[in-house]
């Protein structure tokens, strides 16, 4: 059999709403070449090889809308681009990413398809695409394919370029509230909302996280002093400038003790329950390596360690820790026992998505000290039935949120308030989380800024907690969604100059406007660029500007096709015509119907509370009304347009020209006393004038002010 392969001709990262989906995706132009003559049912053994490589494809619903649908298509015969789509989606799934969206569509050229798939990151998406091509070829040709090696590479890209699990969890909560999301760097710095309504998060730190509070939390000694002064029980302890002083402090406060960095986090460099001089001095050296500010020696509090997550001074979740230990069998080394009894836990690993880390005695000095204190090394054979403690801290794994006693809850909330953290991880040691503090050993040992959330999201035991929800509610209370008014406009020559003129009208009303259009990029009346700026980057620059409260953006078909749009929804969308189709053949947009399907995107994005301003004189635009989630304002250069008349009769809104006046029609116009605006003379560009009047109405510009602005111009 001759070699049958496909080729990727071009890929595009569409970072925002596009003709395919509201969310970011990769579009690939795929030439399946000779495979156009060989659908899957004509490739001997292909089905068996494909399902052996990716058994998870059985869950894909394509075609019949239920599991097994895609594989049914493969048995009956489907084409390589369609198969590649599903392979890429499944590779995302195998890498731990839920995407679930993809399409493959023929182009005007035989054998060439547009194949698109949702992906959270362009680097991760391209890694899945390239691996998918290799897998498809291997399944076709019957050659070897190392899926695990490919997944290892994809997961490495996920770790390097993907969001951490805590950040993603918060973003999922934001998405559920339909709050816009903009990633600001390759790490975990993310903007929620737009313009002056935005908030930012960096993992579990937020725009409301005080730098002073973070500094206090990082300085464990200062933090403890402030908590003690406010009546929060804390362990007695002192700063130790060297190992000898650490031993002196331990003798003064009494054994056992804890040795830890002044500014540590996540349990690094922390040694617990020490009572020997050698161990305390070794622990001081380990803590010193993890600290910029020194080492604390403090009283060891007997009890169980808990992590209490406090958000906006309310309890969001509580996890209970446990000692990590192994039991000997009389044959295996200590490290082997750790590998068999601890490291096999699926919650352990080296990536960000695992809440607990793999334990290697030789590379973890705190663990090494712990087992050494018990008389063991990594290669020690542990007698049968003997338990060896491996770790004493940072292993909160059981959700006990529903058990916390109200007095302990108040104590933890007080600790967060004393430090001043809006999101705090309070480390509490107590004997009984469900009993009052009085009468038991109890102390707050640390208050942490930017706490990890994974232990609450995926506990080993107990109920997972949606801790992202209270974080989002603290940033966006009540019905707030972080949106600013966003006005998009599209059309041909008749809409030229619309953006600058509408921006002036809005600025006269006090709006601070960002304008991205062919005339350039302007922010709050200041020219940033004089070059054409009707593009994704210019629009995004406006949305991240905290000094702006409104975006006006010119939207072109080429932007939708090649970049996607920078905003996910709009308040007002103005479309006066489909515009020119010139140059769109680059994206295989050849017909009027295809052009319409591109430009409908601007109407698809209108919010339910928003408005679409549509030219009723353009027959090609009439179907757009049915696609709008918000209200339609028709504009027409004649007062007797039948589409307008029917719309107004049914309670709709319209702006028309007649008898040298601009008329506002509909029940709302009557209620607001939107009287006609007389013009000194018929404007040269009547369509643009009507669009300005309708947009001003949609944006609630007071009628007397809108009237003055329109008359001043015409």
N, C-alpha and C positions, 0 to 999 in steps of 0.2 A: 504494500500500500504506500502510495506517495505521502510525503509529509504534509499534514494538514494543520495549519497554524493561523492564528489571527495576529493583527498588528494594531497597536494603539497609535493613532495618527496625531492626536492632540488631547490634552487634558486642560480643564479650566476649573479653578476654585471659585465657586459662587458663594460669597460670604454674606448671605442674607437672602431675603425672598427673591424668587426668580420664577421662570415659567414652569418649574417642576414642583417646587415646594416652598413653604414659608421659611424653612430652616436651611442652614448651610449644607452644601453638598459638593461633590465633584462630578463634573460632566466629562465623559471620555468619548472621543470620536473613534469608533472601532471598525476596522476593516477585517471582516472575517474571511475574505479571500476565497479560496477553494471550498471552505466550509459552508459557503452558501448553497452548495450542491449536496451537502452531507448533513442533514439534520440529525439529531441525536439517535433516532431509531435506525439510522443507516450506518452507525459506527459500532461494529461488532465488539461486544464486551464492555462498551463504554459505561452503561448504566451500573453494572456490577462494580467496576473500578471506582466510579465517582462516589457511589454510596459507601464503599469500603473506606474511602479517604475521608469523606464528610458525612457520617451517619446522621448528623444533626439536620441535614437537609430534609429529613422526613417531617419536620415541624413546619416547613414553609408552605404557605397556604395558597400560593398563586393559582389562578384559574378557577378552582371550585370554592375558594374562600374557606377552606378548612385544612387541617394538617394532612399532608400527603398530596396536596394539589400540585405542587411543583414537580414532584417525582412522577406523577401521572403524566404531566406534560412531557417529561423527559422520555418516558416509555413510548408515548404516542408520536413524539418527534417535535423537537423545538430547536432553535438555532443558537449558535455559539455565543452571541452577544447576550441573549437572555440567560443562558447558563452562567456566563461570567458574572452577570449581575447578582445572581443568587449565591454564587461561590464567594464573592466579595462580602456580601452581607453576612454569610455564615462565618467567614474569617473574623469579622468584627465581633460576632457573638462569641466565638471561641476565645477571643482575646479579652473577653469580659465587658464588651461594649454593646449596649443594646441600641441598634439603629433602626432596623426593620423597614427601611424605605428604599426602593430602587425601581427603575424603569429601563426598558430598552425599546427604542423605536427606530424603524427604518428611516433612512434619509432618501433623497431623490437619486442618489447614486447606488447602483446595485451592489449589495454586499457590504455597504457601509451603514453603520448604526450609531445613533446617539445612545450611550448607556450612562445612566446617572445613579448615584447612590449617596445616601445620607452618611456623613461622617463628622465627628466632632472636631477634627483637626486635619489640615491638608497633608501633613507629613505622615500621620497615621493612615489616612485614607489612601495615599499613594503606595505605602508599604503593603496594604491589603490588596490593592489593585495589581501590583506587580507580582505578589505571591499568588494571587488568583489566576493570573495568566499562566504562570508556571504549573499550577495545579491542573488547570484545564487541559493544557498540552500533555501533561503526564497521564491524565485519565484517557485522553484520546489515543495516545501512542503506546500506552501500556508500559511506560518507563517508571523508574523509582521516583518517589517523592517523599521527602522528609518533612511531614507536616509539623512535628514538634519543633524542629529547628526553625521553620518559618514563623511559627507562633512565638517562639522565643524572641526573634527579631522584632516582630510586631509589638509584643509586650514591652520590649525595651524602648521602642518609639513612644508607646503609651506613657511609660514612666518619664521619659525625657520631655515630651511635648504635651501630654495630656494633663488635665486638671487632677488635683489630688481628690481623694474620696470625700474629705470634709467639705472642700469647696464645691464639688459637684452636688453634694447633698443639699447645700444651701441654695444652689442655683436651681435645683429641681423644685424646691419650695417657691422660689421666685417665679419660675415658669408656670407653676400651678396658679399663681396670682396674676399671670399675664403681665409681669413686670419685665420691661426690656433688659437684655443682658448684652454687655460689650466686654470682651476680654481685652485687657490693656497691655499685657505682656505675655511672654512665653511661660510664665509661672502662674501663680494663683492670685494675681491682682485682677479683680473683675469689677466693672462698673455696673450698677443696677439702676435703671432709670436713665433719663436723658437731661442734658442741660442743667438748669439750676435746681431741678428736682431729683438729681442723682444722689445715690449713696455708693460707697465703695466697700468692698471686702477684700481682705488678704488672708485666705484660709478662714479662720474663725475670728480674726480681728476685723473691726468695722470702722466706718467713718466716725463713729461715736466712741471709739476706743481711745481714751486719752493717752498721750505719750507719757505724761507724768505718772498715770496709773500703771502703765506698762513698765515704767522704770522702777516704780515701787515694788511691783510683783517680782521683777527680776532680781532685786536686792533682797534676798531672803531675810537678812538680819533686820533691815529697816522695816520690811513688811511685818515681821513678827513683833517688833516693838510697837508699831501702830496698832496692830490687832490687840495686843495685851493692854494697851492704854485705853482701848474702847471696850474692854471686858470680854474679849473673845479668848477662850482658853488656848494657850500655845505651849509647846514644850520649852522648858528652860534650856538656855544654851548661850554660847559665846563664840566670837570670832577667834580663830586660831591662826596665828601668823606663821607657825611652823609645826612640824610633827611633834616636837617636844612639848610645845604649848598645848597641842591637841590632847596629849596624854594628861597634862596637868588639869585641863578643864574637865576631862572625863572623870578624874579622881574627885574633883570638887563637886560635880553635880550628881555623881553616883552612877553605877553601872546598872544595866547596859546603856550604851549610847548609840547615836546615829552620827555619821560623818558625811557631810554633803557639801557641794559647791554653793557659794553664796548666790550665784546667778545661773544655776543649772536649770534644766527642764527635761521632761520625759524620763526622769529617773536616772539620767546619765551621771555616773560618778557618785551615786548614793550607796552607802554601805550601812546595814542595819544590825542592831542587836549585838554590838561589839563590847567585849569586856576584857580583852587582853591587850597589853601595851604594844606588842608586835603588830597585831591586827589593826589597832587604831592608828598607828603610825603609817602602816601601809595604806590604809584607807584614806589618810590625809593626802598622801602623794597621788592617789588615784583621783580624788576630788579636785586637787590642785590642777591636774591636767585638763579638767573639764571646765575650769573657771577662769574668768578674767579678773575677778574681784576678791578671791580668797575662799576660805573654807570655814564652815560652821561645825562645831561639835555641840550636839544637843541631846537632851534626855530622850530615851527611847520610850514611846508610849505603847503599852501593851493593848492589843486589840486587833481588829481587822481594818485594813486600809480601804477607804472608799473614795471614789471620785464623784463629786457632786457638781453637776453643770448648772450654773446660775446664769440666766439670761434676763437682762432688764430687771434684776433683783427679784426674780421669781425662779423657783426650782424647775428646771427643764428635764433633768434625768439624773439618776443615781446608779452607779455601778459599784459592785462589791468585788474586791480583789481576793486573791488566794495565793498561798505559797505554792511555788512550782517545785515539784520534787519528782524523783524517780525511785523505783524499788529494784534492788539488786536481784540477780538470778544465780549468782555464784559462778558465772561463766563470762559475762560481757563486761567490757570496759565501761567506765562512766560515760564517755562521749558516745559510745554505741548505744547505751541505755537512753541517753538524751535524744539521739536520733530516732530511736524506735518508739519511745514513750512520749516525747514532747514535740520534736520537729516534724512529726507526721501530721500534727494538727493543721488542718487546712487554713486556720487563721494565721499561721506563721509563714513567713517568707521574707524576701528582701525588697519587695516592691511596696509602693505607697498604699496599695489597696489591701494589704494585710495588716490587721491591727497589732499583731505580735510578731517579733522578729525571730529568725532562726538563731539558735544558741550554739555557739562554738566556744568552748572553754578557753582555748588558747588565744582567741582574738577578743575575748571579753574579760578585761581585768577585774571587774566587779564580781563576775561569776567565778573567776579563777580564785579570788580571795575567799569567797564564800565557801567553796568546796575545800579549799586548803585549810580553812579553819576547822573543818570537820575531819581533816586528816587524809584528804584524797587529792588525786590529780586526774587529768583527762584519761590516762591509760590505766588507772586503778581498776582492779577487778572488785566489784561490789558483792559482798556476801548475800546469799539468798535471804529475802525478807527484810533486809536493811534499807531504810529510806534515807535518801540524801537530798537535802534542800539545795535547789539550784538557784532560784531567785526568790527574793522576798518582797519586791516592789514592782510597780508599773504593770501589774497583771490584772487590772480590773476587767472582769469578764462576765459577771452575772448582773443582770438588770434587777435592781431592788427599788425602783422609783416609787412604787406604791407602798413601800414599807416605811419610808423615812418618817420619823416622829416629827410632829409640827414644831416642837421646840428646837430640835436639831436643824430642821429646815430654816427656821428663823435665824439661827446662829450662822449658818452658811451664807444666807442672804446678807446678813450684817457684815460678814467678812468681805464679801464682794463689794458692798457699799463703802466700807472703810477704805479699801484700796482704790475704789472708783472705777472698776471695770464693768462695762456693759455686758460682756461675755467673759465669764470666769470659770476656770476649773479649780474647785476647792478640794484639796486633798485633806480628808478627815480620817483620823484613826479613832475608832471607838469599839467597845465590846458588843454593843447592841444598837443597831441603827434604828430599831423600832421602839426604843425605850427612851425616856427623858434623859438629858445629860447628867442630871444629879444622881449620884450613887454609882457611877461607872467611870472607868478610865476613858477619857475623851480629850482630844485636842485637834485643832486645825494646824497641820504641819506645813502647808504651803497654799498659796493662792497663785494660780497661773494665768497669764494672758495668752490668748490664741490657743486655747486647749484643743487637742485632737478630739474629733467627734466619732471616730470609727467604733470605739468601744460601746457607744450608745446606739449607733446605727445597726451594728452587727454583733450583738452580745452573744457569747457562747451559750448562755442560759437566759431565759426570760424573754420579755417582750421587746422587740426593737422599738426605738423611740424616734419620732420625726422631730428631731431637735432643730432642723433647719427652719421649720414653721415659726417657732417663737422668735428666732433671730430675724427673720424677714418681717414679722409683725412689729418688732421693736424698731426696725428701720422705716417701715411703711405702715403706720397705724391706720386702722379703720379701712376706708375704701381707697386710700392713696395707692397709686400704681407707678409713680415716678415718671409719668409721661409729660411731655410738653406738647403744645399744639404743633403738629407737623402737616404742612401743606405741600402736596406734590402737584406739579402741573406738566401737561404733555400736549403736543399738537404740532402743527406745522408753522409756516411763516406768520399765520394769524395770531399766534401766541407770543411772538417776539416782543421782548421788553416787559412781559407780564410780571415776572418775578421782582425786578427792581421797583416797579410801580406798586405792587401789592405790599412789598416790604416797607415802602414809604408810608403807605396808609396805616399799616400796623404800628410802625414806629411812632406815628403821630398820636396813637392811642396809648403809648407808653410801653409797647412790646420791645424787648431786646432781641432782634432778629438775626439769625444766621441765614445767609442767602448763598446757595450754590447753583450756578447757572452758566449759560454760555458767556455771559458778560463778565464772569469772574467769581471770586469768593469774597463775600463781605460778611463781617461780623460786627453787629451793633453799629452799623453805619461806617465802619472802618474797612477800607479795601485791603484785603490780605493778599489777593492775587488778581491780576488783570487777565490772566489766561483762562480759557474755557474750563469751567469747574463743574459741569453737569455730570459728576461721576461719584463713585462710591466713596473715595477717600475724602473728597471735599465735604460731602454730606456727613460722614462720620466725624470729621474734625469739628463740625458744628455741634453734633450731638454730645461730644465729650467736653464741650466748653461750658463750664459752670456759670459763666456770665450771661448765657443766652437762655431765653425762655420760649423761643419759637424758632422753628425751622421752615424755610421756604426752599424747595428744591425742584429744579427742572429734571424731569425723568425722560430719558431717551430709550428707545428700543435696544440700542447697542449696549447700554449700561445693564439693562435687565438680562440680556443674553450673555454678556461676557464677565460681569462682576457680581450681579445680584444687587439688591438695594440695601442701604445702610440702616434703614428703619424697618421694623417689623410690622407696624400698623400706622395708619395716618388718620388725622382728624378731618382733613379735607383733601379730596383728589379732584383736580380740574383736568378735563380732557375735551379739547375742542375739535380734534380730528385725529386720525391714526398717524398723521405725519408722513414723511417720505419713507419709502421702502428702499431707497438707494443705499447700497453697501451691506444690506442685510443678508445677501446671498452667501456671505462669508459664514453665516450660521445656518445656512440652508433654509432661510425664510424666503420663499419664492412666491407665495400666493397671498391674496388679500386675507383669506381665512387664517393663514398662519400668522400674518401680521397682527390681526385682531387678537389672536390667542396670546401674543406677546404683550400687547398693550392692555389687555384686560387685567393684567397683574396690578396696575395702579388702582383699579376699582376693587379688586379682590381684597386689598389691604385696608379698606376703609373700616374704621371701627363702627360698632353698632350705634354708638353715640355721635358718629361723624356724618359728613355730607359728601356726596359726589356731585360735582357741577359738570353737567354733560350738555354738549351742543345738540339740541333737538333737530337742528337743520341738517345734520349729517346722518343720513340714513344708516350708514355702517355702524354708528355708535348706539343705535336704539336698543340692541340686545343687552347693553351694559347695565341697564337699570335692574335687571333680574339678578345680577351678580353682586349687587351692593348690599352689604349688611346694614348700612346706615340709611339715611334719607337722601333722596335724589332731588337736586335743584336743576330743572331744565332751563336752558337759556335759548332764546330764539330771536332772530332779527325781525320776525313778524309777529303781530299780536294774535293772529288767528291760526297758529300752528295747531293741527288737530291733536298731536301727541301731547302738547302742553295743555290744551283745553281739557282733555280727558284726565290728565294727571291732576290738574287743579280741581276739577269736579270731584275727584276722589279724595280731596284733602291734601294734595301735594303742594310743593313749592315751585315757583318759577319766576324768572326774570326775563322780560321781553322788551322789545323796542317798538314804539308806535307813537305817531303824532309828535315826533321830536322829543319824546319823553322815555325814560326808563321806568318801567312799571314792575312793581313787586306784587306777585299774585299768590293767593292761597289764604287759608284761615289764619296762619301765623302772621302773614303780612298785615292782615286787617287788625289782628289783636295788638300788634306793635305799632300800628298807624304808620306803616311804611308807605308814605305817599309817593307819587311819581317824582322823579328827578328830571326837571327840564334841562335840555342841553342847548347851548348857544347855537350850535350847528351840528349836523350829523358827523360823528367821528369818522376818521379815515379807516380806523379798524374797529368796527362795531362789535365784532365777536369778542375781542379782548376787553372792551369796555363793559360789556354785559358780564363777562367772566369776573372782572374786578368787582362789580357791584354784587354779584352772587356770592363771591368769596368773602367779601366784607360782611355780608349778611350772615353767612355761615359762621363767621368768627365773632358774631355779636357786636360788631362795630356799631355804636349808637347811630341812629338814622340821620340825625342832623349833622354829625361829623362825617359820615360816609357821603352824604349829599354834598357837603362842602368840598370834600376831596375830589369827588367825581366832577363837579362843576368847575373846579379850579383847573382840572386837566383838559376839560372839553367845553 
